[in-house]
Amino acid sequence: MAENEKREQPPGKKLERELKAIEDQVLLYAKDLARIFAERKEKERQLELTRQQLIRSARIAVLGELAAGIAHEINNILTPATGNISILLMDRNNLSQKVVERLELIEQSLTKASHMLQQVLDLSRKKPEKREHRDINAILEQSLSLLKHKFIKNQIKVEKNLQPDLPELQVDDAQIEQVFTNLTINAINAMERGDTLRISISYHPKNSATKQPYVQILFEDTGCGMPPEILAHVFEPFYTTKEKGGGTGLGLFICHGIIEKHGGTIDVASTPDKGTQFKICLPVA
């Protein structure tokens, strides 16, 4: 009898043990709720990003069609003007040097304007492209080699983190090189002497978060950055923050069009005085 009483636990201990079990169960339940809430917030964030990207793409598409229409009409006006200047210059021997210089200046300006408009028209036309399997690292290296003098002149440091043995991408290498060149020049223009441009390329295989494998290219500069009111318009045609005559406002618009035509995406993030990041994702066929 005494031995049974000794083995029997006091009611307080039993209650304490039951409360501890309930507390552990509540804690597990709370952790599950927190995980579910975090997953839901992440899905909502991804959906919002997708929604914003669709809205932006739709707006750019509309602006692109409008720009193409305007470009076509202006080009029709420029063509006869350029032709007549050329005819006048054919008789340059009978013109004064000052008149010839002015005519040549006009011809150069008309040619530049026509080339700019032709870029818009080429981007809007549905025409076959020369796409072949290419090494994206090699395309980037080619683009950077052509701009080496700019890095030296502006004393800009370049840090590269390129993943070896990447799968080849089916791309128009000239167009992708144009994108890389444009982003690099923009970064150089946004930085001061001693700043750094970081470029990384990485492969992301297909998983639960991605529908297909892709290669990601990041351009990150330590330049002046952009405020939100400018950032919202960077891919729109003819939008530029440069001084009059300093840019056409077509570079990033064309980059956006090239990447979308390749089935990829290009996004931008920026903080004033801290720099800008352009992220390109190109699908692996």
C-alpha positions in Angstrom: 0.0 0.0 0.0 2.8 2.4 1.0 4.7 1.4 -2.2 1.7 2.3 -4.4 1.3 5.6 -2.8 5.0 6.3 -3.3 4.7 5.5 -7.1 1.5 7.7 -7.5 2.5 11.2 -8.7 1.0 14.2 -6.9 -1.9 15.8 -8.8 0.1 19.0 -9.3 2.9 17.2 -11.2 0.3 15.5 -13.4 -1.3 18.8 -14.2 2.0 20.4 -14.9 2.9 17.6 -17.4 -0.5 18.0 -19.2 -0.1 21.7 -19.4 3.4 21.3 -20.8 2.0 18.9 -23.5 -0.7 21.4 -24.4 1.9 24.3 -24.5 4.1 22.2 -26.9 1.1 21.5 -29.1 0.1 25.1 -29.2 3.7 26.1 -30.1 3.8 23.6 -33.0 0.5 24.9 -34.2 1.7 28.5 -34.0 4.9 27.6 -36.0 2.7 26.0 -38.6 0.5 29.1 -38.8 3.6 31.3 -39.1 5.0 29.2 -41.9 1.7 29.2 -43.8 1.4 32.9 -43.3 4.9 33.5 -44.6 4.3 31.3 -47.6 1.1 33.1 -48.4 2.8 36.5 -48.1 5.5 35.3 -50.5 2.9 34.1 -53.0 1.1 37.4 -52.7 4.4 39.3 -53.3 5.2 37.1 -56.3 1.7 37.7 -57.7 2.0 41.4 -57.2 5.4 41.5 -59.0 3.9 39.5 -61.9 0.9 41.8 -62.0 3.2 44.9 -62.1 5.3 43.3 -64.8 2.3 42.5 -66.9 1.0 46.1 -66.5 4.4 47.5 -67.4 4.7 45.2 -70.4 1.2 46.1 -71.6 2.0 49.8 -71.3 5.3 49.5 -73.1 3.6 47.5 -75.8 1.1 50.3 -76.4 3.7 53.0 -76.3 5.8 50.9 -78.7 3.0 50.6 -81.2 2.4 54.4 -80.9 6.1 55.1 -81.2 6.3 52.9 -84.3 3.4 54.6 -86.0 4.9 58.1 -85.3 8.4 56.9 -86.4 6.9 55.6 -89.7 5.3 59.0 -90.4 8.4 61.0 -89.5 10.6 58.7 -91.5 8.4 59.4 -94.5 9.1 63.1 -94.1 12.8 62.7 -93.5 13.5 60.5 -96.5 12.8 63.2 -99.2 14.6 65.8 -97.0 17.7 63.6 -96.9 17.5 62.9 -100.6 17.3 66.6 -101.5 20.3 67.4 -99.2 22.3 64.7 -101.0 21.4 66.2 -104.4 22.5 69.6 -103.3 25.8 68.2 -102.0 26.4 66.6 -105.4 26.9 70.2 -106.7 29.3 71.1 -103.8 32.0 72.4 -106.2 29.6 75.3 -107.0 28.8 76.0 -103.4 30.7 78.0 -100.8 32.6 76.0 -98.1 30.3 77.4 -95.4 27.2 76.3 -97.2 28.7 72.8 -97.8 29.5 72.5 -94.1 26.0 73.5 -93.1 24.4 71.1 -95.6 26.7 68.3 -94.3 25.7 69.0 -90.7 22.0 68.9 -91.7 22.6 65.6 -93.6 24.3 64.1 -90.5 21.4 65.2 -88.3 18.8 63.8 -90.6 20.7 60.5 -91.0 21.0 60.2 -87.2 17.3 60.8 -86.8 16.4 58.4 -89.5 18.6 55.7 -87.9 16.9 56.3 -84.6 13.5 55.9 -86.1 14.6 52.8 -88.0 15.5 51.2 -84.7 11.9 51.6 -83.5 10.5 50.3 -86.8 12.8 47.3 -86.8 11.8 46.4 -83.2 8.1 46.6 -84.0 8.2 44.4 -87.1 7.7 40.7 -86.9 10.6 39.4 -88.9 12.8 36.3 -88.7 15.9 36.6 -86.6 19.2 34.8 -86.8 19.1 32.7 -83.6 21.7 30.1 -82.9 23.0 28.3 -79.9 25.6 30.6 -78.3 27.8 30.8 -75.2 26.4 33.8 -73.2 29.7 34.2 -71.4 31.5 34.7 -74.7 28.9 37.3 -75.9 29.4 39.3 -72.7 33.2 39.1 -73.0 33.0 40.4 -76.6 30.8 43.3 -75.5 33.1 44.3 -72.6 36.2 44.0 -74.8 34.8 46.6 -77.2 34.2 49.0 -74.2 37.6 48.5 -72.6 38.7 52.0 -73.5 35.7 53.5 -71.7 36.5 51.6 -68.5 40.1 52.9 -68.6 39.1 56.5 -69.6 36.5 56.7 -66.7 38.6 54.6 -64.3 35.7 52.2 -63.7 36.5 48.9 -62.1 34.8 45.8 -63.5 34.2 42.7 -61.3 33.0 39.6 -63.2 31.5 36.4 -61.7 30.7 34.2 -64.6 29.5 30.6 -64.1 31.5 28.2 -66.3 29.9 25.4 -68.3 26.6 27.2 -68.8 24.1 25.7 -71.2 24.2 27.4 -74.6 21.2 29.7 -75.3 19.4 30.0 -78.6 19.8 33.7 -79.2 20.6 36.4 -81.8 24.1 37.1 -80.5 24.2 40.6 -82.2 21.0 41.6 -80.4 22.1 40.3 -77.0 25.5 42.0 -77.4 23.6 45.2 -78.1 21.7 44.8 -74.8 24.9 44.1 -72.9 26.6 47.1 -74.5 23.8 49.4 -73.7 23.5 48.4 -70.1 27.3 48.7 -69.7 27.4 52.2 -71.2 24.4 53.3 -69.0 26.3 52.0 -66.0 29.5 53.9 -66.9 27.6 57.1 -67.5 25.9 56.8 -64.0 29.2 56.2 -62.2 32.1 58.4 -61.1 35.8 57.6 -61.2 36.7 54.7 -58.9 33.2 53.2 -58.9 32.5 49.5 -59.7 30.4 47.6 -62.2 29.7 44.0 -61.1 28.5 41.5 -63.7 27.4 38.0 -62.8 26.0 35.2 -64.9 24.4 32.1 -63.3 22.4 29.1 -64.3 19.1 28.3 -62.5 17.7 24.8 -63.3 14.0 24.0 -63.3 12.5 23.6 -59.9 9.2 24.1 -58.0 9.6 27.9 -58.2 10.5 28.1 -61.9 8.6 26.7 -64.9 11.7 26.2 -66.9 15.5 26.5 -66.5 17.0 29.9 -67.2 20.3 31.9 -67.2 20.4 35.0 -65.1 22.6 38.0 -65.9 23.0 40.8 -63.4 24.5 44.2 -64.0 25.1 46.1 -60.8 26.7 49.5 -60.6 27.7 51.7 -57.6 26.5 54.9 -59.4 24.1 57.6 -58.7 20.9 55.4 -58.8 17.4 56.5 -59.7 14.4 57.7 -57.7 11.1 55.8 -58.1 9.5 58.5 -60.3 12.3 57.9 -62.9 12.6 54.2 -62.4 8.9 53.7 -63.4 9.6 55.0 -66.9 13.1 53.7 -67.8 11.9 51.2 -70.4 9.5 53.6 -72.1 10.4 54.9 -75.6 12.0 58.4 -75.9 12.2 58.7 -72.1 15.6 60.1 -71.1 17.0 62.1 -68.2 20.0 63.3 -70.2 20.3 66.9 -71.3 19.0 67.9 -74.7 21.0 66.2 -77.4 22.6 63.8 -74.9 20.5 60.7 -75.7 17.5 59.4 -77.7 15.7 57.6 -74.8 15.5 54.5 -77.0 18.3 52.4 -75.5 16.5 50.6 -72.7 13.3 50.5 -74.7 15.1 48.5 -77.3 16.8 46.3 -74.7 13.4 45.5 -73.2 12.0 44.6 -76.6 15.0 42.4 -77.5 14.8 40.4 -74.2 11.0 40.0 -74.5 11.4 38.7 -78.1 13.8 36.1 -76.8 11.2 35.0 -74.3 13.0 36.4 -71.3 12.5 39.2 -68.8 14.5 42.3 -67.8 13.9 44.1 -64.5 15.5 47.0 -62.8 15.9 48.0 -59.2 17.6 51.2 -58.0 18.3 53.3 -54.9 19.4 57.0 -55.2 23.1 57.4 -54.4 23.6 53.6 -54.0 23.4 52.3 -57.5 21.3 50.4 -60.0 20.7 46.7 -60.8 19.5 45.3 -64.1 18.4 41.6 -64.0 18.0 39.7 -67.2 16.5 36.1 -67.3 16.8 34.2 -70.5 15.1 30.8 -70.9 17.2 27.7 -71.7 15.6 25.9 -74.7 
